[in-house]
Amino acid sequence: MAYVTSAGAPPAMPAGCIFCDALASGDDKGNLILLRGPKAFLILNKYPYASGHVMAAVNRHVGSLEETASEEIGQVMELVQAAVRALGRAYAPEGFNVGLNQGRAAGAGVPRHLHLHVVPRWSGDVNFMPVVSDTRVLPESLDTTYDRLVVALGS
């Protein structure tokens, strides 16, 4: 709701790396980190395309697939699988978009830290708001999404 009632644009990106800063903070819930692994972690998107939109990111600050070790990509994909299972339990979506945008020209919002998006989808979930006013409307808060997915990941 805070996002919807704001000017409509996300705040400017912080000076550091949002992923590295979240990992270093030690406050997983405050930074929306759902699950940590030795090589990668799962985090909610602060500006989601749909309720439950998560990202699986490598722990190391690398921005391209060629810089990433196969073990890191393997763990990212394991976290994507865990996210799909948890989102299925918590939200019962009818499908998923899973994607990686490498580099600013490809649409990466954080181009220097490799991450994959997992977005749950439902038939008829097309939202007219981005077309009309470049705004997204979500039915629940990030705190509610976080709590639902932490429970579902633990199942």
OpenMM code with the backbone's topology and positions (N, CA, C; nanometers):
from openmm import Vec3, app, unit

residues = "MET ALA TYR VAL THR SER ALA GLY ALA PRO PRO ALA MET PRO ALA GLY CYS ILE PHE CYS ASP ALA LEU ALA SER GLY ASP ASP LYS GLY ASN LEU ILE LEU LEU ARG GLY PRO LYS ALA PHE LEU ILE LEU ASN LYS TYR PRO TYR ALA SER GLY HIS VAL MET ALA ALA VAL ASN ARG HIS VAL GLY SER LEU GLU GLU THR ALA SER GLU GLU ILE GLY GLN VAL MET GLU LEU VAL GLN ALA ALA VAL ARG ALA LEU GLY ARG ALA TYR ALA PRO GLU GLY PHE ASN VAL GLY LEU ASN GLN GLY ARG ALA ALA GLY ALA GLY VAL PRO ARG HIS LEU HIS LEU HIS VAL VAL PRO ARG TRP SER GLY ASP VAL ASN PHE MET PRO VAL VAL SER ASP THR ARG VAL LEU PRO GLU SER LEU ASP THR THR TYR ASP ARG LEU VAL VAL ALA LEU GLY SER".split()
positions = [
    Vec3(0.0825, -0.1189, 0.0000),
    Vec3(0.0000, 0.0000, 0.0000),
    Vec3(0.0869, 0.1253, 0.0000),
    Vec3(0.1978, 0.1210, 0.0727),
    Vec3(0.2865, 0.2374, 0.0744),
    Vec3(0.3371, 0.2683, -0.0654),
    Vec3(0.3685, 0.1647, -0.1415),
    Vec3(0.4171, 0.1843, -0.2782),
    Vec3(0.3076, 0.2430, -0.3664),
    Vec3(0.1849, 0.1890, -0.3550),
    Vec3(0.0746, 0.2342, -0.4383),
    Vec3(0.0408, 0.3791, -0.4087),
    Vec3(0.0477, 0.4200, -0.2814),
    Vec3(0.0122, 0.5572, -0.2459),
    Vec3(0.1281, 0.6548, -0.2598),
    Vec3(0.2465, 0.6039, -0.2932),
    Vec3(0.3608, 0.6933, -0.3161),
    Vec3(0.3488, 0.7532, -0.4552),
    Vec3(0.4512, 0.8205, -0.4984),
    Vec3(0.4506, 0.8842, -0.6303),
    Vec3(0.4444, 0.7824, -0.7429),
    Vec3(0.4547, 0.6524, -0.7131),
    Vec3(0.4422, 0.5503, -0.8154),
    Vec3(0.5730, 0.4934, -0.8636),
    Vec3(0.6822, 0.5560, -0.8308),
    Vec3(0.8125, 0.5070, -0.8746),
    Vec3(0.8892, 0.4558, -0.7542),
    Vec3(0.9619, 0.3448, -0.7717),
    Vec3(1.0437, 0.2970, -0.6602),
    Vec3(1.1498, 0.4006, -0.6254),
    Vec3(1.1948, 0.4022, -0.4997),
    Vec3(1.3001, 0.4969, -0.4624),
    Vec3(1.4289, 0.4677, -0.5387),
    Vec3(1.5165, 0.5660, -0.5428),
    Vec3(1.6458, 0.5480, -0.6097),
    Vec3(1.7209, 0.4329, -0.5449),
    Vec3(1.7969, 0.3620, -0.6281),
    Vec3(1.8757, 0.2495, -0.5782),
    Vec3(1.9805, 0.3011, -0.4793),
    Vec3(2.0035, 0.2267, -0.3691),
    Vec3(2.1069, 0.2673, -0.2746),
    Vec3(2.2447, 0.2600, -0.3398),
    Vec3(2.3411, 0.3270, -0.2781),
    Vec3(2.4769, 0.3348, -0.3335),
    Vec3(2.5434, 0.1981, -0.3419),
    Vec3(2.5209, 0.1122, -0.2423),
    Vec3(2.5834, -0.0201, -0.2423),
    Vec3(2.5031, -0.1189, -0.3237),
    Vec3(2.5278, -0.2461, -0.3034),
    Vec3(2.4541, -0.3532, -0.3710),
    Vec3(2.3429, -0.4008, -0.2772),
    Vec3(2.2196, -0.3990, -0.3236),
    Vec3(2.1078, -0.4376, -0.2366),
    Vec3(2.1193, -0.5819, -0.1892),
    Vec3(2.1734, -0.6705, -0.2724),
    Vec3(2.1874, -0.8103, -0.2336),
    Vec3(2.2993, -0.8277, -0.1312),
    Vec3(2.4141, -0.7689, -0.1574),
    Vec3(2.5277, -0.7789, -0.0632),
    Vec3(2.4927, -0.7136, 0.0702),
    Vec3(2.4269, -0.5979, 0.0650),
    Vec3(2.3887, -0.5286, 0.1878),
    Vec3(2.2900, -0.6119, 0.2692),
    Vec3(2.1935, -0.6747, 0.2019),
    Vec3(2.0954, -0.7585, 0.2726),
    Vec3(2.1639, -0.8770, 0.3389),
    Vec3(2.2550, -0.9428, 0.2671),
    Vec3(2.3271, -1.0575, 0.3228),
    Vec3(2.4100, -1.0186, 0.4446),
    Vec3(2.4727, -0.9025, 0.4389),
    Vec3(2.5627, -0.8594, 0.5468),
    Vec3(2.4889, -0.8076, 0.6696),
    Vec3(2.3646, -0.7697, 0.6564),
    Vec3(2.2942, -0.7017, 0.7651),
    Vec3(2.2658, -0.7913, 0.8853),
    Vec3(2.2411, -0.9207, 0.8626),
    Vec3(2.2059, -1.0095, 0.9732),
    Vec3(2.0584, -1.0052, 1.0089),
    Vec3(1.9805, -0.9152, 0.9483),
    Vec3(1.8370, -0.9041, 0.9733),
    Vec3(1.7622, -0.9617, 0.8536),
    Vec3(1.7462, -1.0949, 0.8523),
    Vec3(1.6860, -1.1597, 0.7367),
    Vec3(1.5426, -1.1142, 0.7125),
    Vec3(1.4598, -1.1105, 0.8156),
    Vec3(1.3208, -1.0692, 0.7951),
    Vec3(1.3143, -0.9237, 0.7493),
    Vec3(1.3907, -0.8365, 0.8115),
    Vec3(1.3908, -0.6952, 0.7732),
    Vec3(1.4375, -0.6726, 0.6312),
    Vec3(1.5209, -0.7635, 0.5810),
    Vec3(1.5713, -0.7532, 0.4443),
    Vec3(1.5037, -0.8508, 0.3495),
    Vec3(1.4004, -0.9188, 0.3989),
    Vec3(1.3166, -1.0074, 0.3184),
    Vec3(1.3887, -1.1320, 0.2673),
    Vec3(1.4986, -1.1721, 0.3345),
    Vec3(1.5684, -1.2954, 0.2975),
    Vec3(1.4901, -1.4130, 0.3544),
    Vec3(1.4465, -1.5007, 0.2661),
    Vec3(1.3647, -1.6157, 0.3053),
    Vec3(1.4481, -1.7370, 0.3420),
    Vec3(1.5594, -1.7568, 0.2716),
    Vec3(1.6391, -1.8776, 0.2894),
    Vec3(1.7821, -1.8490, 0.2457),
    Vec3(1.8786, -1.8965, 0.3258),
    Vec3(2.0207, -1.8815, 0.2925),
    Vec3(2.0816, -2.0181, 0.2664),
    Vec3(2.1688, -2.0241, 0.1687),
    Vec3(2.2474, -2.1432, 0.1423),
    Vec3(2.3938, -2.1038, 0.1382),
    Vec3(2.4849, -2.2002, 0.1319),
    Vec3(2.6280, -2.1688, 0.1304),
    Vec3(2.6723, -2.0904, 0.0067),
    Vec3(2.6010, -2.1038, -0.1048),
    Vec3(2.6418, -2.0383, -0.2303),
    Vec3(2.5388, -1.9395, -0.2839),
    Vec3(2.4131, -1.9452, -0.2325),
    Vec3(2.3056, -1.8621, -0.2865),
    Vec3(2.1976, -1.8423, -0.1800),
    Vec3(2.1065, -1.7502, -0.2083),
    Vec3(1.9985, -1.7223, -0.1135),
    Vec3(1.8712, -1.6837, -0.1884),
    Vec3(1.7591, -1.6879, -0.1154),
    Vec3(1.6278, -1.6567, -0.1698),
    Vec3(1.5749, -1.5338, -0.0974),
    Vec3(1.5277, -1.4352, -0.1746),
    Vec3(1.4840, -1.3080, -0.1185),
    Vec3(1.3585, -1.2611, -0.1902),
    Vec3(1.2678, -1.1972, -0.1152),
    Vec3(1.1502, -1.1367, -0.1781),
    Vec3(1.1920, -1.0142, -0.2574),
    Vec3(1.1228, -0.9889, -0.3668),
    Vec3(1.1434, -0.8667, -0.4436),
    Vec3(1.0680, -0.7545, -0.3733),
    Vec3(1.1364, -0.6452, -0.3440),
    Vec3(1.0758, -0.5324, -0.2739),
    Vec3(0.9718, -0.4609, -0.3598),
    Vec3(0.9825, -0.4749, -0.4903),
    Vec3(0.8885, -0.4141, -0.5854),
    Vec3(0.8334, -0.5245, -0.6764),
    Vec3(0.7497, -0.6129, -0.6181),
    Vec3(0.7085, -0.7346, -0.6898),
    Vec3(0.6141, -0.7081, -0.8058),
    Vec3(0.6222, -0.7959, -0.9056),
    Vec3(0.5293, -0.7957, -1.0190),
    Vec3(0.3996, -0.8649, -0.9801),
    Vec3(0.4049, -0.9530, -0.8800),
    Vec3(0.2886, -1.0260, -0.8298),
    Vec3(0.3192, -1.0673, -0.6867),
    Vec3(0.2167, -1.0952, -0.6083),
    Vec3(0.2395, -1.1442, -0.4714),
    Vec3(0.3185, -1.2740, -0.4785),
    Vec3(0.4239, -1.2832, -0.3982),
    Vec3(0.5080, -1.4021, -0.3965),
    Vec3(0.6302, -1.3916, -0.4855),
    Vec3(0.6507, -1.2806, -0.5549),
    Vec3(0.7662, -1.2633, -0.6443),
    Vec3(0.8950, -1.2699, -0.5618),
    Vec3(0.9759, -1.3721, -0.5887),
    Vec3(1.1025, -1.3916, -0.5180),
    Vec3(1.2177, -1.3900, -0.6174),
    Vec3(1.3391, -1.3775, -0.5624),
    Vec3(1.4599, -1.3837, -0.6435),
    Vec3(1.5579, -1.4786, -0.5763),
    Vec3(1.6243, -1.5587, -0.6562),
    Vec3(1.7317, -1.6453, -0.6090),
    Vec3(1.8613, -1.5828, -0.6592),
    Vec3(1.9513, -1.5517, -0.5679),
    Vec3(2.0744, -1.4806, -0.6042),
    Vec3(2.1963, -1.5541, -0.5505),
    Vec3(2.3070, -1.5418, -0.6228),
    Vec3(2.4331, -1.5970, -0.5722),
    Vec3(2.4803, -1.5104, -0.4564),
    Vec3(2.5516, -1.5704, -0.3626),
    Vec3(2.6038, -1.4945, -0.2487),
    Vec3(2.7160, -1.3996, -0.2908),
    Vec3(2.7992, -1.4445, -0.3830),
    Vec3(2.9109, -1.3613, -0.4287),
    Vec3(2.8604, -1.2480, -0.5167),
    Vec3(2.9309, -1.1375, -0.5140),
    Vec3(2.8955, -1.0214, -0.5961),
    Vec3(2.9547, -1.0395, -0.7354),
    Vec3(2.8791, -1.1090, -0.8220),
    Vec3(2.9166, -1.1288, -0.9621),
    Vec3(2.7955, -1.0949, -1.0478),
    Vec3(2.8212, -1.0442, -1.1681),
    Vec3(2.7107, -0.9964, -1.2494),
    Vec3(2.6834, -1.0733, -1.3764),
    Vec3(2.7560, -1.1817, -1.4014),
    Vec3(2.7327, -1.2540, -1.5264),
    Vec3(2.7436, -1.4044, -1.5051),
    Vec3(2.6792, -1.4773, -1.5949),
    Vec3(2.6845, -1.6231, -1.5875),
    Vec3(2.8267, -1.6747, -1.6022),
    Vec3(2.9047, -1.6126, -1.6892),
    Vec3(3.0406, -1.6623, -1.7114),
    Vec3(3.1317, -1.6415, -1.5902),
    Vec3(3.0988, -1.5496, -1.5019),
    Vec3(3.1755, -1.5284, -1.3784),
    Vec3(3.1333, -1.6230, -1.2667),
    Vec3(3.0208, -1.6883, -1.2850),
    Vec3(2.9591, -1.7673, -1.1791),
    Vec3(3.0033, -1.9132, -1.1869),
    Vec3(3.0385, -1.9698, -1.0723),
    Vec3(3.0780, -2.1111, -1.0662),
    Vec3(2.9550, -2.1999, -1.0834),
    Vec3(2.9757, -2.3174, -1.1400),
    Vec3(2.8642, -2.4089, -1.1638),
    Vec3(2.7941, -2.4468, -1.0331),
    Vec3(2.8686, -2.4550, -0.9216),
    Vec3(2.8070, -2.4869, -0.7924),
    Vec3(2.7119, -2.3749, -0.7492),
    Vec3(2.7476, -2.2505, -0.7798),
    Vec3(2.6611, -2.1375, -0.7448),
    Vec3(2.5318, -2.1417, -0.8259),
    Vec3(2.5440, -2.1622, -0.9562),
    Vec3(2.4246, -2.1692, -1.0408),
    Vec3(2.3394, -2.2894, -1.0012),
    Vec3(2.4057, -2.4003, -0.9655),
    Vec3(2.3322, -2.5178, -0.9193),
    Vec3(2.2489, -2.4867, -0.7961),
    Vec3(2.3071, -2.4155, -0.7007),
    Vec3(2.2321, -2.3830, -0.5799),
    Vec3(2.1223, -2.2805, -0.6087),
    Vec3(2.1470, -2.1868, -0.6987),
    Vec3(2.0420, -2.0928, -0.7384),
    Vec3(1.9222, -2.1708, -0.7928),
    Vec3(1.9482, -2.2696, -0.8783),
    Vec3(1.8388, -2.3476, -0.9364),
    Vec3(1.7686, -2.4337, -0.8300),
    Vec3(1.8429, -2.4836, -0.7311),
    Vec3(1.7792, -2.5565, -0.6209),
    Vec3(1.6859, -2.4638, -0.5432),
    Vec3(1.7279, -2.3391, -0.5239),
    Vec3(1.6429, -2.2418, -0.4546),
    Vec3(1.5215, -2.2043, -0.5393),
    Vec3(1.5384, -2.1977, -0.6707),
    Vec3(1.4246, -2.1732, -0.7597),
    Vec3(1.3236, -2.2871, -0.7437),
    Vec3(1.3720, -2.4117, -0.7402),
    Vec3(1.2820, -2.5258, -0.7198),
    Vec3(1.2111, -2.5160, -0.5845),
    Vec3(1.2847, -2.4812, -0.4799),
    Vec3(1.2244, -2.4669, -0.3467),
    Vec3(1.1195, -2.3561, -0.3474),
    Vec3(1.1486, -2.2461, -0.4164),
    Vec3(1.0539, -2.1351, -0.4248),
    Vec3(0.9267, -2.1774, -0.4972),
    Vec3(0.9418, -2.2496, -0.6072),
    Vec3(0.8247, -2.2961, -0.6830),
    Vec3(0.7387, -2.3879, -0.5955),
    Vec3(0.8020, -2.4784, -0.5222),
    Vec3(0.7265, -2.5676, -0.4326),
    Vec3(0.6544, -2.4866, -0.3245),
    Vec3(0.7264, -2.3926, -0.2618),
    Vec3(0.6671, -2.3124, -0.1536),
    Vec3(0.5554, -2.2221, -0.2058),
    Vec3(0.5781, -2.1597, -0.3187),
    Vec3(0.4741, -2.0743, -0.3772),
    Vec3(0.3516, -2.1572, -0.4147),
    Vec3(0.3744, -2.2784, -0.4615),
    Vec3(0.2625, -2.3674, -0.4922),
    Vec3(0.1791, -2.3978, -0.3693),
    Vec3(0.2462, -2.4246, -0.2571),
    Vec3(0.1751, -2.4526, -0.1313),
    Vec3(0.1054, -2.3278, -0.0776),
    Vec3(0.1732, -2.2131, -0.0829),
    Vec3(0.1214, -2.0921, -0.0200),
    Vec3(0.0189, -2.0169, -0.1055),
    Vec3(0.0316, -2.0245, -0.2393),
    Vec3(-0.0515, -1.9414, -0.3262),
    Vec3(-0.1292, -2.0171, -0.4331),
    Vec3(-0.0963, -2.1420, -0.4589),
    Vec3(-0.1617, -2.2220, -0.5628),
    Vec3(-0.1668, -2.1507, -0.6975),
    Vec3(-0.0528, -2.1015, -0.7468),
    Vec3(-0.0542, -2.0369, -0.8784),
    Vec3(-0.0773, -2.1408, -0.9887),
    Vec3(-0.1154, -2.0927, -1.1052),
    Vec3(-0.1394, -2.1799, -1.2197),
    Vec3(-0.0165, -2.1912, -1.3090),
    Vec3(0.0852, -2.1109, -1.2827),
    Vec3(0.2079, -2.1135, -1.3608),
    Vec3(0.3119, -2.0234, -1.2985),
    Vec3(0.4290, -2.0183, -1.3613),
    Vec3(0.5397, -1.9361, -1.3117),
    Vec3(0.6151, -1.8756, -1.4287),
    Vec3(0.6676, -1.7561, -1.4073),
    Vec3(0.7712, -1.7013, -1.4931),
    Vec3(0.8998, -1.7113, -1.4134),
    Vec3(1.0039, -1.7692, -1.4743),
    Vec3(1.1359, -1.7772, -1.4135),
    Vec3(1.2316, -1.7142, -1.5132),
    Vec3(1.3058, -1.6114, -1.4688),
    Vec3(1.3914, -1.5449, -1.5652),
    Vec3(1.5129, -1.4787, -1.5061),
    Vec3(1.6115, -1.4637, -1.5919),
    Vec3(1.7381, -1.3995, -1.5579),
    Vec3(1.7629, -1.2892, -1.6594),
    Vec3(1.7864, -1.1689, -1.6130),
    Vec3(1.8207, -1.0566, -1.6984),
    Vec3(1.9658, -1.0212, -1.6690),
    Vec3(2.0542, -1.0461, -1.7630),
    Vec3(2.1968, -1.0191, -1.7430),
    Vec3(2.2334, -0.8905, -1.8152),
    Vec3(2.2679, -0.7883, -1.7391),
    Vec3(2.3072, -0.6594, -1.7946),
    Vec3(2.1914, -0.5624, -1.8049),
    Vec3(2.2219, -0.4345, -1.7962),
    Vec3(2.1200, -0.3288, -1.7996),
    Vec3(2.0395, -0.3339, -1.9299),
    Vec3(2.1057, -0.3572, -2.0428),
    Vec3(2.0358, -0.3602, -2.1719),
    Vec3(1.9333, -0.4728, -2.1782),
    Vec3(1.9524, -0.5771, -2.0993),
    Vec3(1.8589, -0.6896, -2.0957),
    Vec3(1.7487, -0.6698, -1.9916),
    Vec3(1.7510, -0.5572, -1.9210),
    Vec3(1.6467, -0.5278, -1.8237),
    Vec3(1.6831, -0.5547, -1.6799),
    Vec3(1.8102, -0.5842, -1.6512),
    Vec3(1.8510, -0.6102, -1.5123),
    Vec3(1.8428, -0.4819, -1.4302),
    Vec3(1.7624, -0.4853, -1.3234),
    Vec3(1.7538, -0.3707, -1.2330),
    Vec3(1.8751, -0.3606, -1.1432),
    Vec3(1.9376, -0.4735, -1.1150),
    Vec3(2.0618, -0.4798, -1.0370),
    Vec3(2.1612, -0.5561, -1.1245),
    Vec3(2.2258, -0.4873, -1.2181),
    Vec3(2.3054, -0.5572, -1.3198),
    Vec3(2.4362, -0.6179, -1.2708),
    Vec3(2.4833, -0.5819, -1.1541),
    Vec3(2.6141, -0.6310, -1.1102),
    Vec3(2.6070, -0.7446, -1.0089),
    Vec3(2.4859, -0.7954, -0.9823),
    Vec3(2.4715, -0.9084, -0.8893),
    Vec3(2.3694, -1.0048, -0.9496),
    Vec3(2.4181, -1.1186, -0.9949),
    Vec3(2.3362, -1.2144, -1.0690),
    Vec3(2.2235, -1.2711, -0.9833),
    Vec3(2.1020, -1.2710, -1.0391),
    Vec3(1.9850, -1.3234, -0.9697),
    Vec3(1.8798, -1.3671, -1.0706),
    Vec3(1.7980, -1.4633, -1.0293),
    Vec3(1.6859, -1.5114, -1.1102),
    Vec3(1.5558, -1.4725, -1.0423),
    Vec3(1.4582, -1.4335, -1.1227),
    Vec3(1.3251, -1.3986, -1.0733),
    Vec3(1.2334, -1.5199, -1.0833),
    Vec3(1.1489, -1.5383, -0.9823),
    Vec3(1.0436, -1.6394, -0.9842),
    Vec3(0.9133, -1.5649, -0.9542),
    Vec3(0.8245, -1.5612, -1.0540),
    Vec3(0.6995, -1.4865, -1.0407),
    Vec3(0.5823, -1.5823, -1.0584),
    Vec3(0.5005, -1.6012, -0.9524),
    Vec3(0.3822, -1.6857, -0.9667),
    Vec3(0.2794, -1.6179, -1.0568),
    Vec3(0.2055, -1.6999, -1.1341),
    Vec3(0.1069, -1.6452, -1.2284),
    Vec3(-0.0254, -1.7196, -1.2166),
    Vec3(-0.1335, -1.6493, -1.2453),
    Vec3(-0.2684, -1.7040, -1.2453),
    Vec3(-0.3377, -1.6610, -1.3733),
    Vec3(-0.4269, -1.7446, -1.4234),
    Vec3(-0.5062, -1.7065, -1.5403),
    Vec3(-0.5835, -1.5793, -1.5074),
    Vec3(-0.5792, -1.4845, -1.5986),
    Vec3(-0.6515, -1.3592, -1.5770),
    Vec3(-0.5836, -1.2626, -1.4833),
    Vec3(-0.4560, -1.2837, -1.4490),
    Vec3(-0.3887, -1.1928, -1.3561),
    Vec3(-0.3315, -1.0690, -1.4240),
    Vec3(-0.3595, -1.0501, -1.5510),
    Vec3(-0.3091, -0.9325, -1.6208),
    Vec3(-0.3597, -0.8087, -1.5485),
    Vec3(-0.2682, -0.7206, -1.5165),
    Vec3(-0.2995, -0.6028, -1.4379),
    Vec3(-0.2933, -0.4805, -1.5289),
    Vec3(-0.4040, -0.4064, -1.5387),
    Vec3(-0.4070, -0.2902, -1.6265),
    Vec3(-0.3302, -0.1715, -1.5698),
    Vec3(-0.2999, -0.1699, -1.4408),
    Vec3(-0.2362, -0.0533, -1.3786),
    Vec3(-0.1015, -0.0165, -1.4398),
    Vec3(-0.0123, -0.1138, -1.4730),
    Vec3(0.1142, -0.0728, -1.5334),
    Vec3(0.0949, -0.0001, -1.6662),
    Vec3(-0.0109, -0.0334, -1.7389),
    Vec3(-0.0363, 0.0316, -1.8672),
    Vec3(-0.0892, 0.1728, -1.8452),
    Vec3(-0.1787, 0.1887, -1.7473),
    Vec3(-0.2444, 0.3167, -1.7247),
    Vec3(-0.1544, 0.4154, -1.6506),
    Vec3(-0.0862, 0.3695, -1.5455),
    Vec3(-0.0122, 0.4657, -1.4639),
    Vec3(0.1216, 0.4153, -1.4149),
    Vec3(0.1759, 0.3114, -1.4776),
    Vec3(0.3049, 0.2558, -1.4381),
    Vec3(0.3083, 0.2212, -1.2895),
    Vec3(0.1965, 0.1661, -1.2389),
    Vec3(0.1829, 0.1283, -1.0987),
    Vec3(0.1358, -0.0170, -1.0917),
    Vec3(0.1832, -0.0907, -0.9918),
    Vec3(0.1388, -0.2280, -0.9699),
    Vec3(0.0524, -0.2326, -0.8447),
    Vec3(-0.0536, -0.3123, -0.8502),
    Vec3(-0.1425, -0.3283, -0.7361),
    Vec3(-0.1299, -0.4722, -0.6880),
    Vec3(-0.0984, -0.4901, -0.5599),
    Vec3(-0.0819, -0.6235, -0.5021),
    Vec3(-0.1831, -0.6425, -0.3899),
    Vec3(-0.2350, -0.7650, -0.3743),
    Vec3(-0.3382, -0.7876, -0.2738),
    Vec3(-0.2876, -0.8057, -0.1311),
    Vec3(-0.1553, -0.8102, -0.1084),
    Vec3(-0.1072, -0.8276, 0.0283),
    Vec3(0.0261, -0.7565, 0.0484),
    Vec3(0.0591, -0.7317, 0.1747),
    Vec3(0.1843, -0.6642, 0.2079),
    Vec3(0.3020, -0.7604, 0.1970),
    Vec3(0.4226, -0.7050, 0.1866),
    Vec3(0.5430, -0.7886, 0.1820),
    Vec3(0.5613, -0.8669, 0.3115),
    Vec3(0.5232, -0.8094, 0.4253),
    Vec3(0.5344, -0.8828, 0.5523),
    Vec3(0.4467, -1.0077, 0.5514),
    Vec3(0.3262, -0.9973, 0.4979),
    Vec3(0.2371, -1.1130, 0.4887),
    Vec3(0.2943, -1.2171, 0.3939),
    Vec3(0.3454, -1.1709, 0.2788),
    Vec3(0.4075, -1.2629, 0.1826),
    Vec3(0.5254, -1.3337, 0.2460),
    Vec3(0.6102, -1.2596, 0.3164),
    Vec3(0.7277, -1.3170, 0.3831),
    Vec3(0.6840, -1.4275, 0.4791),
    Vec3(0.5879, -1.3974, 0.5668),
    Vec3(0.5427, -1.4946, 0.6662),
    Vec3(0.4839, -1.6191, 0.5999),
    Vec3(0.4058, -1.6036, 0.4941),
    Vec3(0.3478, -1.7180, 0.4249),
    Vec3(0.4553, -1.8067, 0.3622),
    Vec3(0.5559, -1.7443, 0.3004),
    Vec3(0.6582, -1.8232, 0.2327),
    Vec3(0.7571, -1.8871, 0.3283),
    Vec3(0.7857, -1.8234, 0.4413),
    Vec3(0.8728, -1.8864, 0.5415),
    Vec3(0.8081, -2.0155, 0.5900),
    Vec3(0.6790, -2.0122, 0.6156),
    Vec3(0.6065, -2.1326, 0.6584),
    Vec3(0.6098, -2.2367, 0.5478),
    Vec3(0.5824, -2.1960, 0.4240),
    Vec3(0.5770, -2.2910, 0.3127),
    Vec3(0.7148, -2.3496, 0.2818),
    Vec3(0.8211, -2.2712, 0.2975),
    Vec3(0.9566, -2.3233, 0.2752),
    Vec3(0.9950, -2.4253, 0.3813),
    Vec3(0.9401, -2.4098, 0.5005),
    Vec3(0.9693, -2.5029, 0.6093),
    Vec3(0.8922, -2.6331, 0.5995),
    Vec3(0.7912, -2.6356, 0.5135),
    Vec3(0.7070, -2.7564, 0.4997),
    Vec3(0.7819, -2.8683, 0.4324),
] * unit.nanometer
topology = app.Topology()
chain = topology.addChain("A")
for resn in residues:
    res = topology.addResidue(resn, chain)
    for name in ("N", "CA", "C"):
        topology.addAtom(name, app.Element.getBySymbol(name[0]), res)
